Amino acid sequence: MAQTFKSAATGSSTTITPVYTCPASTTGVVHAVYISNIDGTNDVTFNLSVRGSTYFQDRRYLMKTVDVPADSTVVLEKPINLGAGDKLETQASADNDVDVFASILEIT
């Protein structure tokens, strides 16, 4: 069983944006997600969700309309288990105001 650490990153968008899709025949364990508001003036709200491919097709929110103050970072440090094809997705109230970084362990 091979284990590989991966990183995934994206900027913010007002549309739902995939940050990471778990590859076929792989399990992904998201160790942490860092949500940084890089706008020096305005707060933003942020959504983090998982869309399943096998056991559930609907989007399930892990964070919904969470306020991220200007020049601040919100960290989610609980493991999130993803199966093959599952997607970690983000959405923010403003384009280009948030940087998102995820630390992921892939197990094949």
C-alpha positions as a Markdown table, in Angstrom:
| # | Residue | x | y | z |
|---|---|---|---|---|
| 1 | Met | 0.0 | 0.0 | 0.0 |
| 2 | Ala | 1.7 | 3.2 | -1.2 |
| 3 | Gln | 1.2 | 6.5 | 0.6 |
| 4 | Thr | 1.9 | 9.8 | -1.0 |
| 5 | Phe | 1.5 | 13.3 | 0.4 |
| 6 | Lys | 0.0 | 15.8 | -2.0 |
| 7 | Ser | -0.9 | 19.5 | -1.9 |
| 8 | Ala | -3.8 | 21.1 | -3.7 |
| 9 | Ala | -4.4 | 24.9 | -4.0 |
| 10 | Thr | -6.7 | 27.3 | -5.7 |
| 11 | Gly | -7.9 | 30.9 | -5.5 |
| 12 | Ser | -11.4 | 32.0 | -4.7 |
| 13 | Ser | -14.3 | 32.1 | -7.1 |
| 14 | Thr | -18.0 | 32.9 | -6.7 |
| 15 | Thr | -18.7 | 29.7 | -8.5 |
| 16 | Ile | -18.1 | 26.3 | -7.1 |
| 17 | Thr | -14.5 | 25.3 | -7.8 |
| 18 | Pro | -12.9 | 21.9 | -7.4 |
| 19 | Val | -9.6 | 22.0 | -5.4 |
| 20 | Tyr | -8.9 | 18.3 | -5.4 |
| 21 | Thr | -10.4 | 15.2 | -7.0 |
| 22 | Cys | -9.4 | 11.8 | -5.5 |
| 23 | Pro | -7.9 | 9.6 | -8.3 |
| 24 | Ala | -9.3 | 6.2 | -9.3 |
| 25 | Ser | -8.3 | 3.3 | -7.0 |
| 26 | Thr | -7.2 | 5.7 | -4.4 |
| 27 | Thr | -8.3 | 6.9 | -1.0 |
| 28 | Gly | -7.5 | 10.5 | 0.0 |
| 29 | Val | -7.3 | 11.8 | 3.5 |
| 30 | Val | -7.4 | 15.6 | 3.8 |
| 31 | His | -5.3 | 16.5 | 6.8 |
| 32 | Ala | -5.9 | 20.2 | 6.8 |
| 33 | Val | -7.4 | 23.0 | 4.7 |
| 34 | Tyr | -6.1 | 26.6 | 5.0 |
| 35 | Ile | -8.5 | 29.4 | 3.9 |
| 36 | Ser | -6.6 | 32.8 | 3.8 |
| 37 | Asn | -8.4 | 36.0 | 3.0 |
| 38 | Ile | -5.7 | 38.0 | 1.1 |
| 39 | Asp | -7.9 | 41.1 | 0.7 |
| 40 | Gly | -6.6 | 43.7 | 3.1 |
| 41 | Thr | -9.9 | 45.5 | 3.6 |
| 42 | Asn | -13.0 | 43.3 | 3.0 |
| 43 | Asp | -14.3 | 40.2 | 4.8 |
| 44 | Val | -15.5 | 37.3 | 2.7 |
| 45 | Thr | -17.8 | 34.3 | 3.3 |
| 46 | Phe | -16.6 | 30.9 | 2.3 |
| 47 | Asn | -18.0 | 27.4 | 1.6 |
| 48 | Leu | -16.1 | 24.1 | 1.6 |
| 49 | Ser | -17.9 | 21.0 | 0.4 |
| 50 | Val | -17.4 | 17.5 | -0.8 |
| 51 | Arg | -19.2 | 16.0 | -3.8 |
| 52 | Gly | -19.3 | 12.3 | -3.8 |
| 53 | Ser | -19.0 | 10.0 | -6.7 |
| 54 | Thr | -20.0 | 6.6 | -5.3 |
| 55 | Tyr | -21.9 | 6.7 | -2.1 |
| 56 | Phe | -23.5 | 10.1 | -2.4 |
| 57 | Gln | -23.9 | 12.3 | -5.5 |
| 58 | Asp | -25.0 | 15.5 | -3.7 |
| 59 | Arg | -22.8 | 18.1 | -2.4 |
| 60 | Arg | -22.2 | 18.0 | 1.4 |
| 61 | Tyr | -21.0 | 21.1 | 3.2 |
| 62 | Leu | -18.2 | 21.0 | 5.7 |
| 63 | Met | -18.2 | 24.8 | 6.1 |
| 64 | Lys | -21.1 | 27.0 | 5.0 |
| 65 | Thr | -21.0 | 30.8 | 4.8 |
| 66 | Val | -18.1 | 31.0 | 7.2 |
| 67 | Asp | -16.8 | 34.5 | 7.7 |
| 68 | Val | -13.1 | 34.9 | 6.9 |
| 69 | Pro | -12.0 | 38.4 | 8.1 |
| 70 | Ala | -9.7 | 40.5 | 6.0 |
| 71 | Asp | -6.0 | 39.5 | 6.3 |
| 72 | Ser | -7.0 | 36.4 | 8.3 |
| 73 | Thr | -6.8 | 32.6 | 7.9 |
| 74 | Val | -9.3 | 29.9 | 8.9 |
| 75 | Val | -7.9 | 26.4 | 9.3 |
| 76 | Leu | -9.9 | 23.1 | 9.2 |
| 77 | Glu | -7.7 | 20.5 | 10.9 |
| 78 | Lys | -9.9 | 17.5 | 11.0 |
| 79 | Pro | -9.4 | 14.5 | 8.7 |
| 80 | Ile | -11.7 | 14.3 | 5.7 |
| 81 | Asn | -11.8 | 10.9 | 4.0 |
| 82 | Leu | -12.4 | 10.9 | 0.3 |
| 83 | Gly | -13.0 | 7.9 | -2.0 |
| 84 | Ala | -12.1 | 7.6 | -5.7 |
| 85 | Gly | -13.7 | 10.3 | -7.7 |
| 86 | Asp | -14.8 | 12.4 | -4.6 |
| 87 | Lys | -14.2 | 16.1 | -5.0 |
| 88 | Leu | -13.2 | 18.8 | -2.5 |
| 89 | Glu | -14.8 | 22.0 | -3.6 |
| 90 | Thr | -14.7 | 25.7 | -2.6 |
| 91 | Gln | -16.8 | 28.8 | -3.2 |
| 92 | Ala | -16.4 | 32.4 | -1.8 |
| 93 | Ser | -18.4 | 35.5 | -1.8 |
| 94 | Ala | -15.7 | 37.4 | -3.9 |
| 95 | Asp | -13.4 | 36.4 | -6.7 |
| 96 | Asn | -9.7 | 36.4 | -6.1 |
| 97 | Asp | -9.9 | 37.4 | -2.4 |
| 98 | Val | -9.2 | 34.0 | -0.9 |
| 99 | Asp | -6.3 | 31.5 | -1.2 |
| 100 | Val | -7.1 | 27.9 | -0.4 |
| 101 | Phe | -4.4 | 25.2 | 0.4 |
| 102 | Ala | -5.1 | 21.6 | 1.3 |
| 103 | Ser | -2.7 | 19.0 | 2.6 |
| 104 | Ile | -3.7 | 15.5 | 1.5 |
| 105 | Leu | -2.5 | 11.9 | 2.0 |
| 106 | Glu | -3.2 | 9.6 | -1.0 |
| 107 | Ile | -3.3 | 5.9 | -0.3 |
| 108 | Thr | -3.2 | 3.4 | -3.2 |
